[in-house]
Amino acid sequence: MITPRLQMIIDLVSEKTIADIGTDHAYIPIKLASMGQIEKAIATDKNEGPLKIAEENVFRYGLSDKVSLRLGSGLDPINEGECELLIIAGMGGKLIGDIIEDNLSKSKSFKLLLQPMNAQAELRKRLINLGFKITKESLSCEGFKVYNAFCCERGKQKLPEEKFLHIPLELSCNKYYNMLVDKKIRELNKIIKGLENAKTPDYSEIDYYKNLLGKIENMNQKGL
């Protein structure tokens, strides 16, 4: 089933050869291949169970000649520069960052399409510091949940103001922009409340998050 989150990822793909890391049931490669949008896909997963289901799905759609399946963790199953685009979606931001940094030379041989489920700002900052530049941002919505995906590649980028790591300026015209801002406000309020309720509150940390919250609350549709 192609959900709005998965469709957002599909819509960001313009390359003809891809690898989907942690593919689960291979929905993204299958959809791209069935549309004729790609020529070749490699779908990997570290668990045999999901990869077996992915194999059955690929066979069902008659795409065995376009979608190859590989068992392995992280980027281990992929060779450097083997395809144009590497997709890592549906994982935590820290885990995505670890996968990339653990195989940094290999990671820099691809364009990256990332869809972190959390810690998006931390992942953006980490990637920029590792020598990547972010080239595209997108949002999708499922019910009350808003999801973000972005593309990056090897290159230099100046670290933006912190609020733009959380709410990228490029997204200011996206129809789900306000939902993203509201989501971040809720997250920051939850963090602040937890810090204030600690047995020994760290007031400098509380002030840091309150300052960031104030900046994000003041962001309007133009991302200012």
N, CA, C and O of each residue as an XYZ file, in Angstrom:
896
protein
N       0.848     -1.197      0.000
C       0.000      0.000      0.000
C       0.886      1.251      0.000
O       1.774      1.394      0.840
N       0.632      2.146     -0.948
C       1.408      3.373     -1.031
C       0.697      4.469     -0.242
O      -0.312      5.016     -0.687
N       1.229      4.778      0.918
C       0.677      5.817      1.772
C       1.185      7.183      1.306
O       2.119      7.248      0.507
N       0.580      8.285      1.799
C       1.113      9.606      1.442
C       2.589      9.778      1.785
O       3.309     10.462      1.057
N       3.054      9.175      2.873
C       4.473      9.263      3.239
C       5.337      8.595      2.174
O       6.349      9.155      1.753
N       4.944      7.410      1.740
C       5.710      6.714      0.709
C       5.617      7.431     -0.633
O       6.590      7.474     -1.385
N       4.442      7.998     -0.935
C       4.279      8.716     -2.196
C       5.176      9.945     -2.242
O       5.723     10.277     -3.294
N       5.330     10.622     -1.108
C       6.234     11.770     -1.029
C       7.648     11.354     -1.426
O       8.323     12.063     -2.172
N       8.089     10.209     -0.928
C       9.426      9.706     -1.259
C       9.518      9.394     -2.746
O      10.487      9.772     -3.406
N       8.522      8.712     -3.268
C       8.489      8.358     -4.689
C       8.562      9.605     -5.561
O       9.263      9.628     -6.572
N       7.831     10.639     -5.160
C       7.780     11.880     -5.946
C       9.122     12.608     -5.989
O       9.350     13.431     -6.876
N      10.001     12.316     -5.049
C      11.304     12.973     -5.003
C      12.359     12.259     -5.849
O      13.472     12.761     -6.009
N      12.016     11.101     -6.383
C      12.975     10.312     -7.153
C      12.974     10.751     -8.613
O      11.936     10.727     -9.273
N      14.139     11.150     -9.112
C      14.297     11.478    -10.530
C      15.390     10.632    -11.181
O      15.550     10.647    -12.402
N      16.134      9.899    -10.366
C      17.223      9.063    -10.865
C      16.674      7.751    -11.437
O      15.541      7.367    -11.149
N      17.484      7.076    -12.244
C      17.057      5.841    -12.905
C      17.517      4.572    -12.183
O      16.982      3.492    -12.433
N      18.498      4.695    -11.294
C      18.955      3.539    -10.531
C      18.977      3.901     -9.055
O      19.535      4.930     -8.673
N      18.373      3.059     -8.226
C      18.238      3.362     -6.802
C      18.583      2.154     -5.948
O      18.602      1.019     -6.424
N      18.855      2.423     -4.678
C      18.935      1.376     -3.662
C      18.074      1.823     -2.493
O      18.181      2.963     -2.039
N      17.230      0.939     -2.010
C      16.340      1.231     -0.889
C      16.832      0.435      0.318
O      16.692     -0.786      0.373
N      17.409      1.146      1.279
C      18.013      0.508      2.455
C      16.945      0.303      3.530
O      16.241      1.245      3.893
N      16.825     -0.920      4.036
C      15.764     -1.213      4.990
C      14.418     -1.197      4.292
O      13.468     -0.567      4.758
N      14.348     -1.892      3.178
C      13.205     -1.780      2.262
C      11.901     -2.321      2.832
O      10.823     -1.975      2.350
N      11.991     -3.178      3.865
C      10.811     -3.828      4.436
C      10.157     -4.700      3.360
O      10.709     -5.740      3.000
N       8.990     -4.295      2.839
C       8.293     -5.126      1.848
C       8.518     -4.652      0.419
O       7.859     -5.122     -0.508
N       9.456     -3.713      0.240
C       9.880     -3.231     -1.089
C       8.791     -2.462     -1.825
O       8.741     -2.484     -3.055
N       7.925     -1.788     -1.088
C       6.844     -1.037     -1.734
C       7.372      0.079     -2.640
O       6.857      0.287     -3.739
N       8.403      0.795     -2.175
C       8.924      1.925     -2.961
C       9.579      1.450     -4.256
O       9.225      1.956     -5.321
N      10.523      0.494     -4.216
C      11.114      0.025     -5.479
C      10.077     -0.563     -6.436
O      10.155     -0.339     -7.644
N       9.112     -1.309     -5.911
C       8.090     -1.923     -6.760
C       7.262     -0.853     -7.455
O       7.002     -0.951     -8.654
N       6.853      0.155     -6.720
C       6.048      1.225     -7.317
C       6.847      1.963     -8.386
O       6.338      2.210     -9.480
N       8.078      2.312     -8.084
C       8.915      3.033     -9.047
C       9.162      2.205    -10.305
O       9.114      2.727    -11.419
N       9.424      0.916    -10.121
C       9.696      0.043    -11.265
C       8.441     -0.191    -12.092
O       8.502     -0.200    -13.321
N       7.307     -0.381    -11.432
C       6.061     -0.640    -12.157
C       5.609      0.577    -12.954
O       4.930      0.437    -13.971
N       5.985      1.772    -12.497
C       5.664      2.999    -13.218
C       6.635      3.265    -14.373
O       6.407      4.154    -15.192
N       7.708      2.491    -14.428
C       8.735      2.738    -15.426
C       9.597      3.937    -15.096
O      10.292      4.473    -15.960
N       9.549      4.360    -13.830
C      10.279      5.552    -13.409
C      11.762      5.260    -13.184
O      12.593      6.167    -13.227
N      12.084      3.997    -12.945
C      13.478      3.605    -12.738
C      13.811      2.421    -13.636
O      12.922      1.711    -14.105
N      15.102      2.222    -13.865
C      15.566      1.093    -14.675
C      16.023     -0.072    -13.811
O      15.905     -1.233    -14.203
N      16.553      0.251    -12.617
C      17.063     -0.791    -11.731
C      16.932     -0.358    -10.283
O      17.140      0.809     -9.953
N      16.584     -1.314     -9.413
C      16.507     -1.039     -7.980
C      17.151     -2.178     -7.209
O      17.028     -3.348     -7.571
N      17.835     -1.812     -6.148
C      18.347     -2.783     -5.187
C      17.587     -2.548     -3.888
O      17.562     -1.430     -3.373
N      16.976     -3.586     -3.368
C      16.207     -3.472     -2.127
C      16.890     -4.320     -1.060
O      17.069     -5.524     -1.245
N      17.272     -3.702      0.050
C      17.993     -4.433      1.093
C      17.228     -4.395      2.413
O      16.448     -3.481      2.680
N      17.473     -5.404      3.218
C      16.938     -5.415      4.581
C      17.822     -6.333      5.420
O      18.375     -7.309      4.914
N      17.948     -6.014      6.696
C      18.799     -6.830      7.569
C      18.057     -8.045      8.116
O      18.672     -8.929      8.713
N      16.735     -8.099      7.918
C      15.925     -9.194      8.436
C      15.392    -10.067      7.301
O      14.903     -9.556      6.294
N      15.488    -11.373      7.470
C      15.082    -12.301      6.418
C      13.568    -12.292      6.194
O      13.110    -12.446      5.061
N      12.788    -12.113      7.269
C      11.331    -12.158      7.156
C      10.777    -11.119      6.189
O      10.114    -11.481      5.217
N      11.037     -9.827      6.434
C      10.558     -8.798      5.505
C      11.098     -8.972      4.091
O      10.396     -8.702      3.116
N      12.354     -9.427      3.978
C      12.946     -9.588      2.645
C      12.265    -10.722      1.879
O      12.157    -10.671      0.654
N      11.809    -11.740      2.600
C      11.070    -12.833      1.955
C       9.744    -12.311      1.407
O       9.348    -12.655      0.293
N       9.065    -11.485      2.188
C       7.805    -10.895      1.716
C       8.077     -9.971      0.538
O       7.307     -9.940     -0.422
N       9.170     -9.218      0.610
C       9.551     -8.345     -0.503
C       9.782     -9.163     -1.773
O       9.373     -8.763     -2.863
N      10.440    -10.309     -1.621
C      10.692    -11.186     -2.772
C       9.378    -11.661     -3.393
O       9.236    -11.689     -4.615
N       8.424    -12.031     -2.548
C       7.111    -12.473     -3.043
C       6.405    -11.331     -3.762
O       5.774    -11.548     -4.797
N       6.503    -10.112     -3.225
C       5.860     -8.958     -3.859
C       6.482     -8.653     -5.221
O       5.776     -8.388     -6.193
N       7.819     -8.693     -5.275
C       8.515     -8.435     -6.535
C       8.107     -9.458     -7.590
O       7.862     -9.104     -8.743
N       8.036    -10.732     -7.190
C       7.633    -11.801     -8.116
C       6.188    -11.609     -8.574
O       5.870    -11.805     -9.748
N       5.317    -11.224     -7.643
C       3.900    -11.048     -7.966
C       3.706     -9.995     -9.045
O       2.839    -10.138     -9.908
N       4.504     -8.945     -9.000
C       4.370     -7.861     -9.979
C       5.251     -8.070    -11.220
O       5.303     -7.215    -12.105
N       5.933     -9.200    -11.272
C       6.746     -9.503    -12.439
C       7.906     -8.561    -12.634
O       8.211     -8.171    -13.762
N       8.565     -8.187    -11.538
C       9.626     -7.182    -11.609
C      10.992     -7.722    -11.193
O      11.885     -6.957    -10.827
N      11.148     -9.040    -11.251
C      12.407     -9.648    -10.818
C      13.598     -9.187    -11.648
O      14.736     -9.221    -11.179
N      13.337     -8.753    -12.888
C      14.430     -8.287    -13.739
C      14.858     -6.868    -13.400
O      15.934     -6.432    -13.811
N      14.031     -6.142    -12.654
C      14.333     -4.745    -12.319
C      14.680     -4.538    -10.850
O      15.431     -3.622    -10.515
N      14.143     -5.377     -9.973
C      14.348     -5.198     -8.532
C      15.092     -6.404     -7.978
O      14.563     -7.515     -7.965
N      16.317     -6.184     -7.522
C      17.095     -7.259     -6.898
C      17.078     -7.077     -5.388
O      17.052     -5.952     -4.890
N      17.092     -8.182     -4.669
C      16.969     -8.174     -3.211
C      18.255     -8.673     -2.570
O      18.854     -9.649     -3.022
N      18.672     -7.982     -1.500
C      19.906     -8.356     -0.818
C      19.720     -8.295      0.691
O      19.113     -7.360      1.213
N      20.237     -9.280      1.373
C      20.186     -9.341      2.826
C      21.431     -8.701      3.405
O      22.541     -9.014      2.976
N      21.266     -7.808      4.375
C      22.423     -7.196      5.007
C      22.052     -5.938      5.762
O      20.979     -5.370      5.558
N      22.944     -5.508      6.633
C      22.691     -4.347      7.491
C      23.313     -3.084      6.915
O      24.406     -3.119      6.350
N      22.608     -1.972      7.065
C      23.143     -0.691      6.640
C      23.505     -0.679      5.171
O      22.741     -1.141      4.323
N      24.697     -0.136      4.875
C      25.161     -0.052      3.490
C      26.029     -1.238      3.079
O      26.580     -1.246      1.978
N      26.157     -2.238      3.949
C      27.015     -3.382      3.641
C      26.651     -4.085      2.334
O      27.552     -4.501      1.606
N      25.354     -4.234      2.007
C      25.021     -4.972      0.777
C      25.238     -4.173     -0.515
O      25.105     -4.724     -1.607
N      25.571     -2.878     -0.399
C      25.671     -2.003     -1.566
C      27.133     -1.661     -1.838
O      27.894     -1.368     -0.916
N      27.511     -1.700     -3.099
C      28.859     -1.297     -3.485
C      28.921      0.204     -3.742
O      27.930      0.822     -4.131
N      30.079      0.770     -3.524
C      30.259      2.213     -3.717
C      29.915      2.614     -5.151
O      30.428      2.037     -6.110
N      29.034      3.617     -5.281
C      28.668      4.135     -6.588
C      27.860      3.181     -7.448
O      27.756      3.378     -8.659
N      27.287      2.154     -6.843
C      26.583      1.122     -7.617
C      25.288      1.637     -8.243
O      24.816      1.093     -9.242
N      24.729      2.668     -7.662
C      23.516      3.265     -8.208
C      23.607      4.778     -8.010
O      24.545      5.284     -7.395
N      22.623      5.479     -8.540
C      22.641      6.944     -8.448
C      22.105      7.444     -7.113
O      22.660      8.373     -6.524
N      21.031      6.830     -6.639
C      20.303      7.346     -5.481
C      20.155      6.286     -4.408
O      19.812      5.136     -4.684
N      20.424      6.700     -3.171
C      20.259      5.834     -2.010
C      19.075      6.352     -1.188
O      19.053      7.518     -0.796
N      18.101      5.492     -0.931
C      16.936      5.868     -0.127
C      17.039      5.206      1.237
O      17.212      3.991      1.336
N      16.931      6.007      2.284
C      16.849      5.474      3.653
C      15.640      6.141      4.297
O      15.674      7.334      4.601
N      14.583      5.383      4.504
C      13.313      5.961      4.960
C      12.715      5.154      6.106
O      12.954      3.954      6.246
N      11.928      5.856      6.922
C      11.174      5.188      7.975
C      11.987      4.795      9.188
O      11.542      3.974      9.990
N      13.180      5.369      9.340
C      14.024      5.097     10.504
C      14.214      6.373     11.310
O      13.900      7.467     10.842
N      14.727      6.224     12.518
C      15.047      7.384     13.337
C      16.199      8.167     12.737
O      17.053      7.604     12.052
N      16.223      9.461     12.996
C      17.257     10.318     12.440
C      18.653      9.935     12.885
O      19.597     10.020     12.100
N      18.799      9.512     14.142
C      20.126      9.118     14.630
C      20.619      7.865     13.915
O      21.787      7.780     13.536
N      19.727      6.894     13.731
C      20.110      5.665     13.055
C      20.511      5.948     11.604
O      21.502      5.405     11.117
N      19.745      6.795     10.917
C      20.096      7.163      9.540
C      21.477      7.806      9.500
O      22.300      7.478      8.645
N      21.722      8.727     10.435
C      23.028      9.382     10.502
C      24.151      8.399     10.762
O      25.232      8.516     10.184
N      23.899      7.423     11.636
C      24.913      6.413     11.939
C      25.233      5.563     10.705
O      26.396      5.262     10.435
N      24.192      5.179      9.960
C      24.384      4.373      8.753
C      25.256      5.125      7.753
O      26.158      4.555      7.139
N      24.969      6.408      7.602
C      25.726      7.233      6.653
C      27.164      7.439      7.126
O      28.104      7.281      6.347
N      27.335      7.790      8.394
C      28.681      8.101      8.901
C      29.549      6.853      9.008
O      30.764      6.929      8.824
N      28.946      5.710      9.303
C      29.716      4.470      9.409
C      30.307      4.050      8.063
O      31.283      3.303      8.010
N      29.703      4.541      6.977
C      30.192      4.227      5.627
C      30.277      5.526      4.827
O      29.677      5.652      3.760
N      31.030      6.487      5.360
C      30.980      7.845      4.830
C      31.461      7.935      3.381
O      30.825      8.592      2.556
N      32.571      7.283      3.072
C      33.080      7.333      1.701
C      32.066      6.744      0.726
O      31.822      7.301     -0.344
N      31.478      5.609      1.107
C      30.466      4.974      0.272
C      29.235      5.864      0.151
O      28.680      6.017     -0.937
N      28.809      6.450      1.268
C      27.624      7.309      1.270
C      27.775      8.487      0.317
O      26.819      8.889     -0.345
N      28.990      9.038      0.254
C      29.225     10.220     -0.584
C      29.298      9.885     -2.072
O      29.406     10.785     -2.904
N      29.238      8.593     -2.413
C      29.240      8.217     -3.821
C      27.822      8.181     -4.396
O      27.632      7.918     -5.583
N      26.823      8.450     -3.534
C      25.429      8.466     -3.965
C      24.799      9.828     -3.703
O      25.316     10.618     -2.913
N      23.688     10.095     -4.365
C      22.744     11.085     -3.887
C      21.890     10.380     -2.837
O      21.640      9.179     -2.944
N      21.445     11.113     -1.831
C      20.689     10.511     -0.735
C      19.277     11.079     -0.665
O      19.071     12.284     -0.814
N      18.316     10.202     -0.439
C      16.937     10.614     -0.181
C      16.572     10.030      1.180
O      16.483      8.813      1.335
N      16.363     10.899      2.159
C      16.196     10.481      3.541
C      14.828     10.876      4.080
O      14.330     11.969      3.811
N      14.236      9.976      4.836
C      12.949     10.288      5.472
C      13.031      9.839      6.925
O      12.601      8.737      7.267
N      13.592     10.707      7.786
C      13.714     10.376      9.207
C      12.383     10.527      9.934
O      11.623     11.459      9.671
N      12.110      9.606     10.845
C      10.860      9.659     11.614
C      10.980     10.595     12.813
O       9.967     10.988     13.392
N      12.191     10.950     13.186
C      12.411     11.897     14.290
C      13.801     12.505     14.124
O      14.540     12.146     13.207
N      14.146     13.423     15.013
C      15.489     14.037     15.049
C      15.910     14.595     13.690
O      17.066     14.466     13.289
N      14.956     15.218     12.983
C      15.260     15.750     11.654
C      16.310     16.859     11.714
O      17.238     16.880     10.905
N      16.168     17.774     12.665
C      17.120     18.885     12.773
C      18.520     18.376     13.084
O      19.503     18.837     12.504
N      18.601     17.427     14.001
C      19.900     16.862     14.366
C      20.541     16.166     13.168
O      21.755     16.243     12.980
N      19.730     15.489     12.360
C      20.267     14.806     11.182
C      20.748     15.812     10.148
O      21.814     15.625      9.563
N      19.984     16.877      9.911
C      20.430     17.901      8.949
C      21.779     18.482      9.368
O      22.692     18.599      8.550
N      21.900     18.844     10.642
C      23.142     19.427     11.147
C      24.308     18.449     11.000
O      25.405     18.830     10.593
N      24.061     17.215     11.330
C      25.100     16.188     11.242
C      25.567     16.009      9.805
O      26.767     15.909      9.551
N      24.635     15.967      8.867
C      24.979     15.777      7.459
C      25.798     16.950      6.922
O      26.783     16.752      6.210
N      25.392     18.156      7.261
C      26.129     19.338      6.801
C      27.551     19.318      7.347
O      28.503     19.630      6.632
N      27.689     18.949      8.617
C      29.025     18.872      9.218
C      29.868     17.743      8.621
O      31.097     17.790      8.677
N      29.211     16.727      8.049
C      29.925     15.610      7.427
C      30.301     15.892      5.974
O      31.000     15.100      5.341
N      29.831     17.029      5.450
C      30.198     17.385      4.088
C      29.131     17.125      3.048
O      29.440     16.867      1.885
N      27.864     17.192      3.463
C      26.751     17.075      2.530
C      26.025     18.415      2.424
O      26.067     19.235      3.341
N      25.362     18.618      1.295
C      24.491     19.776      1.140
C      23.074     19.281      0.861
O      22.867     18.339      0.095
N      22.107     19.934      1.497
C      20.704     19.552      1.327
C      20.159     20.278      0.105
O      20.283     21.497     -0.009
N      19.559     19.526     -0.803
C      19.152     20.076     -2.090
C      17.647     20.206     -2.260
O      17.190     20.989     -3.093
N      16.871     19.459     -1.492
C      15.416     19.479     -1.684
C      14.728     19.029     -0.410
O      15.238     18.163      0.301
N      13.566     19.613     -0.114
C      12.777     19.263      1.059
C      11.329     19.028      0.641
O      10.846     19.632     -0.317
N      10.635     18.142      1.368
C       9.218     17.924      1.082
C       8.492     17.485      2.343
O       9.111     17.037      3.308
N       7.167     17.618      2.323
C       6.312     17.222      3.439
C       5.152     16.388      2.928
O       4.727     16.529      1.781
N       4.641     15.513      3.793
C       3.399     14.803      3.517
C       2.608     14.704      4.816
O       3.139     14.941      5.901
N       1.350     14.355      4.690
C       0.482     14.299      5.866
C      -0.354     13.028      5.825
O      -0.908     12.668      4.786
N      -0.438     12.351      6.971
C      -1.324     11.204      7.141
C      -2.124     11.421      8.412
O      -1.599     11.271      9.516
N      -3.395     11.775      8.259
C      -4.206     12.121      9.422
C      -3.671     13.373     10.084
O      -3.603     14.432      9.461
N      -3.292     13.255     11.343
C      -2.742     14.403     12.067
C      -1.214     14.374     12.101
O      -0.592     15.210     12.757
N      -0.616     13.424     11.404
C       0.840     13.301     11.419
C       1.439     13.913     10.159
O       0.950     13.682      9.053
N       2.488     14.684     10.334
C       3.191     15.290      9.210
C       4.587     14.678      9.132
O       5.270     14.520     10.145
N       4.996     14.339      7.914
C       6.283     13.691      7.694
C       7.142     14.539      6.766
O       6.635     15.239      5.890
N       8.452     14.459      6.977
C       9.398     15.236      6.181
C      10.381     14.300      5.484
O      10.823     13.308      6.064
N      10.716     14.618      4.249
C      11.779     13.919      3.530
C      12.663     14.961      2.872
O      12.188     16.036      2.503
N      13.936     14.657      2.721
C      14.815     15.604      2.037
C      15.918     14.870      1.286
O      16.287     13.744      1.620
N      16.428     15.541      0.270
C      17.513     15.011     -0.551
C      18.807     15.742     -0.212
O      18.795     16.926      0.125
N      19.906     15.034     -0.304
C      21.212     15.678     -0.110
C      22.258     14.945     -0.926
O      22.033     13.832     -1.401
N      23.391     15.580     -1.077
C      24.491     15.003     -1.827
C      25.790     15.619     -1.338
O      25.783     16.594     -0.587
N      26.888     15.049     -1.764
C      28.200     15.543     -1.368
C      28.363     17.003     -1.787
O      28.082     17.357     -2.931
N      28.811     17.840     -0.869
C      28.991     19.249     -1.184
C      29.037     20.084      0.075
O      28.759     19.600      1.172
N      29.389     21.340     -0.098
C      29.515     22.251      1.041
C      28.235     23.064      1.217
O      27.637     23.521      0.242
N      27.830     23.237      2.457
C      26.680     24.071      2.789
C      26.939     24.757      4.124
O      27.396     24.129      5.079
N      26.645     26.029      4.177
C      26.776     26.761      5.425
C      25.676     26.318      6.380
O      24.516     26.181      5.992
N      26.056     26.100      7.621
C      25.077     25.689      8.628
C      24.062     26.811      8.836
O      24.454     27.921      9.197
N      22.771     26.558      8.619
C      21.774     27.626      8.762
C      21.479     27.946     10.225
O      21.890     27.227     11.135
N      20.771     29.023     10.418
C      20.284     29.364     11.761
C      19.488     28.179     12.303
O      18.801     27.487     11.551
N      19.585     27.953     13.601
C      19.045     26.723     14.178
C      17.555     26.509     13.886
O      17.128     25.380     13.642
N      16.769     27.579     13.910
C      15.336     27.388     13.669
C      15.072     26.818     12.287
O      14.073     26.131     12.077
N      15.974     27.101     11.331
C      15.791     26.592      9.978
C      16.273     25.142      9.842
O      15.966     24.484      8.848
N      17.019     24.644     10.825
C      17.316     23.218     10.868
C      16.055     22.440     11.241
O      15.850     21.314     10.786
N      15.219     23.053     12.071
C      13.965     22.435     12.498
C      12.847     22.671     11.488
O      12.077     21.761     11.183
N      12.762     23.880     10.976
C      11.717     24.269     10.020
C      12.406     24.885      8.805
O      12.555     26.106      8.748
N      12.831     24.075      7.832
C      13.586     24.602      6.689
C      12.820     25.667      5.917
O      11.618     25.543      5.679
N      13.537     26.708      5.532
C      12.932     27.824      4.816
C      12.270     27.361      3.523
O      11.246     27.913      3.118
N      12.845     26.354      2.873
C      12.294     25.870      1.603
C      10.866     25.352      1.742
O      10.116     25.319      0.766
N      10.490     24.948      2.959
C       9.161     24.381      3.162
C       8.086     25.429      3.429
O       6.919     25.076      3.606
N       8.451     26.702      3.463
C       7.506     27.740      3.865
C       6.300     27.859      2.941
O       5.259     28.372      3.350
N       6.427     27.390      1.697
C       5.304     27.439      0.756
C       4.578     26.101      0.655
O       3.611     25.975     -0.097
N       5.032     25.116      1.399
C       4.373     23.811      1.378
C       3.035     23.891      2.111
O       2.925     24.582      3.124
N       2.030     23.200      1.612
C       0.693     23.297      2.206
C       0.633     22.708      3.623
O      -0.303     22.981      4.374
N       1.632     21.904      3.977
C       1.656     21.325      5.321
C       2.621     22.055      6.258
O       2.937     21.565      7.343
N       3.081     23.220      5.831
C       4.062     23.982      6.607
C       3.554     24.283      8.017
O       4.272     24.072      8.994
N       2.315     24.778      8.125
C       1.778     25.134      9.449
C       1.690     23.912     10.360
O       1.905     24.016     11.567
N       1.373     22.759      9.780
C       1.321     21.534     10.577
C       2.704     21.179     11.111
O       2.840     20.710     12.241
N       3.729     21.406     10.291
C       5.090     21.135     10.731
C       5.485     22.060     11.876
O       6.082     21.621     12.860
N       5.150     23.344     11.743
C       5.450     24.304     12.810
C       4.726     23.907     14.092
O       5.320     23.919     15.170
N       3.451     23.557     13.983
C       2.672     23.158     15.164
C       3.258     21.902     15.814
O       3.310     21.792     17.038
N       3.695     20.965     14.982
C       4.299     19.739     15.507
C       5.563     20.059     16.304
O       5.769     19.523     17.392
N       6.407     20.934     15.758
C       7.646     21.285     16.439
C       7.361     22.032     17.744
O       8.058     21.832     18.739
N       6.355     22.880     17.743
C       5.978     23.595     18.968
C       5.544     22.605     20.044
O       5.920     22.745     21.208
N       4.759     21.613     19.660
C       4.330     20.590     20.627
C       5.531     19.821     21.174
O       5.620     19.562     22.374
N       6.444     19.463     20.290
C       7.638     18.717     20.712
C       8.474     19.517     21.702
O       8.930     18.984     22.713
N       8.672     20.808     21.405
C       9.497     21.640     22.276
C       8.822     21.882     23.620
O       9.485     21.883     24.657
N       7.517     22.085     23.608
C       6.781     22.252     24.871
C       6.895     20.998     25.739
O       7.022     21.092     26.960
N       6.849     19.832     25.105
C       6.984     18.574     25.844
C       8.376     18.450     26.457
O       8.520     18.018     27.601
N       9.403     18.830     25.690
C      10.776     18.787     26.199
C      10.935     19.734     27.383
O      11.519     19.371     28.404
N      10.410     20.952     27.238
C      10.532     21.963     28.304
C       9.826     21.494     29.566
O      10.360     21.635     30.667
N       8.625     20.936     29.412
C       7.874     20.456     30.570
C       8.641     19.351     31.293
O       8.685     19.316     32.523
N       9.244     18.448     30.516
C      10.025     17.371     31.119
C      11.231     17.894     31.875
O      11.547     17.405     32.960
N      11.909     18.888     31.308
C      13.073     19.478     31.977
C      12.674     20.216     33.250
O      13.369     20.144     34.263
N      11.545     20.927     33.189
C      11.081     21.679     34.360
C      10.645     20.753     35.490
O      10.724     21.120     36.662
N      10.181     19.544     35.139
C       9.711     18.602     36.156
C      10.811     17.692     36.688
O      10.560     16.834     37.534
N      12.028     17.880     36.192
C      13.146     17.071     36.667
C      13.463     17.396     38.123
O      13.174     18.497     38.592
N      14.055     16.446     38.836
C      14.399     16.656     40.250
C      15.401     17.792     40.411
O      15.331     18.573     41.359
N      16.332     17.868     39.466
C      17.312     18.960     39.485
C      17.302     19.629     38.110
O      18.118     19.292     37.253
N      16.392     20.566     37.897
C      16.246     21.201     36.581
C      17.522     21.910     36.127
O      18.187     22.584     36.914
N      17.845     21.745     34.860
C      18.961     22.451     34.250
C      18.387     23.708     33.592
O      17.855     23.651     32.484
N      18.499     24.835     34.285
C      17.821     26.047     33.819
C      18.452     26.637     32.561
O      17.779     27.323     31.791
N      19.722     26.376     32.352
C      20.346     26.846     31.117
C      19.783     26.079     29.922
O      19.559     26.661     28.860
N      19.556     24.786     30.090
C      18.960     23.973     29.023
C      17.505     24.376     28.792
O      17.038     24.435     27.655
N      16.799     24.652     29.882
C      15.406     25.103     29.768
C      15.342     26.415     28.994
O      14.496     26.584     28.117
N      16.230     27.335     29.318
C      16.262     28.631     28.616
C      16.585     28.450     27.140
O      16.052     29.158     26.286
N      17.469     27.489     26.847
C      17.837     27.211     25.453
C      16.604     26.788     24.652
O      16.349     27.312     23.567
N      15.859     25.855     25.188
C      14.679     25.356     24.472
C      13.561     26.394     24.433
O      12.819     26.469     23.454
N      13.438     27.185     25.480
C      12.420     28.244     25.471
C      12.745     29.292     24.422
O      11.845     29.803     23.755
N      14.018     29.617     24.272
C      14.442     30.574     23.255
C      14.149     30.049     21.851
O      13.654     30.776     20.990
N      14.467     28.760     21.637
C      14.190     28.130     20.342
C      12.682     28.085     20.088
O      12.228     28.350     18.975
N      11.920     27.751     21.110
C      10.457     27.717     20.979
C       9.913     29.074     20.572
O       9.046     29.159     19.703
N      10.408     30.131     21.186
C       9.943     31.474     20.853
C      10.204     31.831     19.401
O       9.367     32.448     18.742
N      11.375     31.438     18.907
C      11.710     31.731     17.509
C      10.792     30.981     16.545
O      10.365     31.527     15.528
N      10.494     29.729     16.874
C       9.646     28.930     15.990
C       8.193     29.391     16.064
O       7.483     29.378     15.058
N       7.753     29.796     17.246
C       6.380     30.325     17.365
C       6.190     31.569     16.521
O       5.081     31.847     16.065
N       7.249     32.315     16.310
C       7.162     33.559     15.544
C       7.330     33.352     14.038
O       7.214     34.301     13.263
N       7.600     32.128     13.630
C       7.776     31.867     12.193
C       6.423     31.936     11.488
O       5.448     31.319     11.917
N       6.388     32.694     10.409
C       5.133     32.827      9.655
C       5.215     32.020      8.376
O       6.144     31.231      8.203
N       4.266     32.200      7.483
C       4.208     31.414      6.258
C       5.430     31.623      5.356
O       5.698     30.806      4.475
N       6.161     32.705      5.572
C       7.374     32.930      4.784
C       8.611     32.386      5.479
O       9.730     32.539      4.988
N       8.395     31.734      6.656
C       9.519     31.130      7.360
C      10.443     32.132      8.003
O      11.623     31.844      8.201
N       9.929     33.316      8.336
C      10.776     34.351      8.931
C      10.759     34.285     10.452
O      11.420     35.087     11.112
